[in-house]
Amino acid sequence: MESTIAERLRQVRLRIDVAAQQAGRDPTEVQLVVVTKNRTIEQICEALACGNYALGENRIQEALEKTPHLPPETVWHMIGHLQRNKAKHAVQHFAIIHSLDSERLAEALQRAAESQDRVAETLIEVNVAGEASKFGAVSDQVEPLLRVIRQSFDYLRVRGLMTMAPLVADPEEVRPVFRSLRQLRDSLVSGGYDLPHLSMGMTNDFEVAVSEGATMVRIGTAIFEG
């Protein structure tokens, strides 16, 4: 008998597929990152048993505590705010960091990556909605940050943009947030930057995000709680 988590995961994937198809997109373009904040090893292993090995954590320490108990093919995404003094651990343990938001953090990641002789994959977090409670660069800071990284930080590779939309009752209300991030990405691509990814959309709004071009959605509640 299929577990509750497995069934919820199946339903989330189906909803992603439908949203992509309705937008004329290939569903395989959208990666599901399972958010495991505050989840038990047993819960995470149920999700991993379904073949979803991309996990997202907000805190480095929580990921490090879980890693020894999970399969070696598990791929960690750092999706929470990253302090500069944690750059070394982030580069060492995470496949991609979604929350690069300043030149100072880029400098710390560059030093950490160079010391480990590995390229750090990152996304620039953009505070599209301008919420005071959220981290992220404002939109007009993104191109200057990309320029500095391209010119000076050879151990960093920016792969796209990330945003967190405001939490609202009707997800259609945040469609302009996702659309703005996609339009910003598209304008930067037109300017010569290689930015294939848009990390946007969570449990409350991921279908709208997919319809607006998300390539990564970060979902926990819909999988673990329904």
Summary of the structure (lengths in Angstrom):
residues: 226
radius of gyration: 17.0
end to end distance: 17.8
largest distance: 54.5
contacts: 733
relative contact order: 0.15
helix: 48%
strand: 18%
